Amino acid sequence: MSLENLRNQYKGSYESIQDDSDVYYLKNGIFTNNPDEVKEDDRIQEEKHIRDVLNTFLHYEIYAQNMNNKKKSDYRRLPEKHKLLFPDVLKKLNTVDELIKVNYNFIKLMIQDYVPYDSDPNKTFQGRSVKSLEIDKVKSTLKQFVRDWSDEGKLEREQTYTPIINALLDFYKDVPEENRCELNILVPGAGLGRLAYDITKLGFSTQGNEFSFYMLLGSNFILNCMSEPRQFRIYPWIHSFSNTEKVKHQIAPVDIPDVLPGNIPVNTNFSMVAGDFLEVYGAPGYKEYWDGIVTCFFMDTAKNILEYIELISKILKPNAVWINLGPLLYHFEDLFTDSSFELSLEEFLEAVKKFGFTIKETKRIETTYSCNQNSMLKYKYNCSFFVAVKN
Ligand SMILES: C[S@@+](CC[C@H](N)C(=O)[O-])C[C@H]1O[C@@H](n2cnc3c(N)ncnc32)[C@H](O)[C@@H]1O
């Protein structure tokens, strides 16, 4: 499907794995339900943005291989006596080249509905350059697949998604399993969709919300296009040679998905919605709509965390539950281009109460985030976890 077709398509390209009648799309962009509602400026902006993202994906191979080529030439320039000590380094770098190709094949399949599989990255977007910061987002997307959809990500999911899910099950323990589909749960900042999917599998009607096209293209691929478990093999760790204990750890494959998404309980709705959380759910139709909201590593993505808390309070039904887990690594804190407002954890919890919640439980949970468990460097977050009920 071309970008042109994508724009003209009635329902956008991003559909739930079950019935998509419940799926809403970003109001003013290409992921819209109703083309009449598209504002021209927003459409142009959004189309430019998705082209930039696709362009970045397409440049992954060239970029990663250029980095690898530099390592080869740096090695060749070493004194002969040093090269003789480690004569197999070029062989290792050639292996990395091959693995970059494997990753790139996966990426091309992921985006093939939007750009032809055999696109020449230099021609498709006519010489647009790509910065290393943008390529980092492709690498992060590969790592996010590990977190959400691989055996290797199980530990992180157990540390983060499991406590959230257990708290949700506990909060609604009096609702029989067959009636859970009547409870609507929202997962803002859903990433590649695993938490939303796992909640759906338990019978709750669940909606994930995400605004990054890197994530949206990835979750669309994994949720809608897989035919068997472990269908794809990727190599997410090959881009960094630092903090590697053994070479085999760096070139280790990761098979995805660990489970084949599908077979969600009858009558349960599952959807993913593209768009900014504040924009999508600020719409009047969502006032007191949700029975539960779960936020995982999301609250610190706000420019103003109070806006997030205020909206969560507004769109939850009275006596509904908000479960949060995450650090406070404020994404906009160091950016001069955007405003940012940061609260300490103590102040954050105070704000939660001020916006009409009773906090039932708080604890701290240590976890990593899309981390190579074999690395010599692991950033550990001492996350805040809480269960709050709207008064
Ligand atoms: C740190 S990631 C967490 C992803 C997932 N919840 C997890 O735990 O793996 C934060 C996610 O929120 C998304 N995000 C950030 N701001 C958003 C917004 N305003 N609306 C929707 N999604 C947003 C980002 O694109 C990113 O995928």
The ligand as an ORCA input file, in Angstrom:
! r2SCAN-3c Opt
* xyz 0 1
  C       9.087      4.405     27.864
  S       7.938      3.865     26.678
  C       6.969      2.655     27.554
  C       6.298      1.676     26.635
  C       5.557      0.539     27.362
  N       4.521      1.060     28.214
  C       6.524     -0.312     28.145
  O       6.457     -0.313     29.393
  O       7.354     -0.966     27.530
  C       6.813      5.232     26.628
  C       5.888      5.125     25.446
  O       4.929      6.172     25.502
  C       4.763      6.713     24.203
  N       4.272      8.079     24.380
  C       4.961      9.129     24.881
  N       4.185     10.220     24.949
  C       2.969      9.844     24.460
  C       1.746     10.540     24.274
  N       1.635     11.820     24.602
  N       0.701      9.866     23.764
  C       0.817      8.536     23.455
  N       1.956      7.833     23.603
  C       3.019      8.483     24.105
  C       6.142      6.614     23.585
  O       6.109      6.666     22.187
  C       6.635      5.283     24.118
  O       6.300      4.223     23.272
*
